[in-house]
């Protein structure tokens, strides 16, 4: 086997592999003998077909099979011989040389990445504590989750739930299939198109109103997207939110069996601390990723970007299939995902270089700690832990996450880090 490699760009390689004809013939001869024992032809007993007949009948097929096997085997041997690691699948085609077997494999290789600038990265590390006011706000949110509604005889206002009848018309055509009756809207929840809910403020039961609102340009229905519409609405009922008392029954509904307020507040705060820890960790990780992407130069293989784009498209395609939609109707294009794919590939290559150059190994204690941390918010943490450890593929996801976190920790240890105190809500709102 002879191998020659041509560098056609920074990452692109053109590898020509030549296999002597005698090797091809040797492989074909062995295949003919095997075929002669198996093939069935009219006029010959099984296993008694003359080799000359087999060669004449199956020469083209056998050469194709042998060529395929040789290409597959010699391609990887050639890569190893030339110390090449391809990024993505190769494009393989015959060279046109009639002597022996010769083919050309074109592919990209992984880029060389320098980590010399890591110690110059500037990263801001956020820190926050949970104040009593944060705890009070969280308990109020828990009350909101269990709120009820009470009908009132007054004009509607923000946060009220209203029941309406309405009809919509666009370019002279009704698009609500007549009138929609007894439709509930919480004013301020932004469940309707922009501008609609604001028009519901100040109306009492029995009031009617007509108003114009423009649909967003990116609205799901192409017939309505970006167009003005006229709505006729009738207010049927106005209800105000009623928050439950933080009493023993309320507290017990959140798993505190004795119904004691102090135990409830301690449990809520414990959950908040766990979520804050994860949020701060995620915020720091994002800061590290931003710094690496902006400051560490890396030439990105197009093949890897194309593969990543396909991965990013998958959830949309799978959802379309579940909804029996035509994939062509999604209008997905590579351009929509290219920037995100490039970032993900670049960061994957940089993190891979950090892990390899520093010989970072997965810390199994941290894997266990991470699984336990994720399980802690569930009613039966031990079941969740067993679920992860009961399947290697699930546990491998955690292992890779931990290894990535170890790479981030390495960067933080090298970079110029500035600590910044922020408010709990600022951290959590951005995370959410």
C-alpha positions, 0 to 999 in steps of 0.5 A: 500500500502506498499513501500520499497526502496533499494539504489543500487548505489549513484543515483539508487533506487529500489522501491518495491510497494505492493498493497493488493489483496482486493484492486485489487479485489475491483477495478476489481469488479467496472470494472466488473459492469461497463463492464456489462452495456456496453458489448454486448454478443450473447444471452443476451440483452444489459445491461443484461449480468450476472455479472458471465458471464462477470467475466468469459469472461473478468477476465484476461483483467480486471485484466490487466487493473486494474493492469495498473491503480494501478501501474500508480497511486501508483507509484506516491503516493509511490514517494511522500510518500518516498520523491523521485524525479526520474530523467528520466522514471522508469523501472517497472516490476512485482516482481514475488510475486503472492499475490496481486499486487507487482511491482518493479520500478527502477530509478535514482534520482537527485543528491545532489549538493553543491555550497560551492566552488562558491566563489572560482571560478576564472573568467575572464570578457572581456571588449572592446570598439569600435574604429574608426578603428573598425568602418572603418573595419565594413563599409568595410565589408558592402562594401564587401557584395555589391561588384561587379566583373570586368574582368581583363587581368592578372594572378589570385590572392587571392580574385579574382573570377575565372571561370573554366572548370574542370574534376576530376579523382580518382583511374582512374575513373572520378567522375565529370560526365565528365567536369564541365564547367563555374564553379565560384570560389572565391580564398580564400573563401575555398569553394573547398577542401583544396589545390584546390584554391591555385592551381588556383593562377597565371593563366590567361584566357586560361591557363590549369593546372593539379594537385593532391589534396587529399580529407579530411578524413571526406569528405561527399562522402565515395568513395573519402574521404581521397583519392588522386585525379587528376584535369585538369582545364582550366582558362576561366575568371579572375575577381577582386572585385570592392567595391562600393563607400560609397556614398548616394545611398550606404548609403540609401541601408542600411536604412539611408534615407537622405544618410548622412555619419555621420548618417550612421556611427552612425547607424553602430556603434550603431549596433556594440555596441549592438552586442558587448554587446551581445558578451561580455555577451555571453563570460562571460556566457561561462566563468562562465559555464566553471568554474562551470563545471570544479569545481562543482562536480555533479554525472550525472544521466545516464537517463538524459544523454540518454535523452539529447543525443536524443535531440542532435540527433534530428536536424540531424535526422530531416534534414535527413528526409527532404532530404529523407535520410535513418537514418541508413546512418547517422551513429549517435552513442551515443558516438558522443554526450555523452561528450556534453550531459554530460556537458549540463545535469551537467550545467542544474543541477547546474544552477537549484540548484543555482536558487532553493537555492537562490529562483531566480524568473523570472524578467519580466522587464528583459524579456521585455528588452531582447525581445526589445533588440532582436527586435531592429535589425529588420526593424519593432521591434514592430512586433517582440515584438508582435510575442514573446508576442503573444505566451507563448511557444516563450516567455517561451524560453526567460523567461528561458534564462533570469532566466539562466542569473540571475543565471549567474549574481549570480555566477559572484557576488560570484566568483573571477572576473578579468577584461581584456580589449580585442580588438573588433575583438577578441571578435567578431571573436570568437563569430562568 
